[in-house]
Amino acid sequence: MPIPWSRLFGLLCASLLACACSTTPAPIVSDWRNPAYSSDSFKRIMVGSLSGDHSVRRNFEDEFVAQLRAVGVDALPSYRFTEGEKIDEAMLKETAQKARADGLLFARLIKTEEKTQYGQTGLPYTTLGIFGDNAGISWSGLGGGTTVTRYNEYVSETTLQDLGKNEIVWAGTIRTTQPDNVQGGIRSYVDAVMKALRERNLIRKAE
């Protein structure tokens, strides 16, 4: 029997309050750096996310901003300029230019794939992923024997753009599933992107 959405919502809230702190690092499937790009390190970057969940978007952008500021880059979260508005890439770019940012770093969902996992009997649970309007809702059935768990796997793209030159300087494709802990999952995602940007010499720690 399908679990009613009202119950799913209640389970979702409960799971977020009681979730564990373990996380799986966000794997970058592939990344690309514009070979023709040559410039000094970015001074002011606006961070944007096209996540459908507003609270996840705020936490996602705040984590990026914190890590960028830690290496000496003046960073701004886009939600402070676009709160309550439906955003897209063009709007993010315009907002960043008005804020006098020289770079725009933003993430967007490319596709969602439903996965099925078989295991032992367990209690129903729900988790929240980083992307999607109903981000990563999953559940497992009750009863003896084998359980069937369905969950979403997300393929997203994060890009860094030079607004002055109007060109993409870096793009990374990242595959994630629902984290055990939402904030921990966001941190793993941001850690992976920041590591790639440093390795590509696009972000340098202030001395």
Buried (B, 14 or more C-beta within 10 A) or exposed (E): EEEEEEEBEEBBEEBBEEBEEEBEEBEBEEBEBBEEBEEEBBEBBBBBBBBEBEEBBBBBBBBBBEBBBEBEBBBBBBBBBBEEEEBEBEBBBEBBBEBEBBBBBBBBBEEBEEEEEEEEEEEBBBBBBBBBEEBBBBBBBEEEEEBEBEBBBBBBBBBBBBBEEEEBBBBBBBBBBBBBBBBBBBBBBBBBBBEBBEEBEBBBEEE
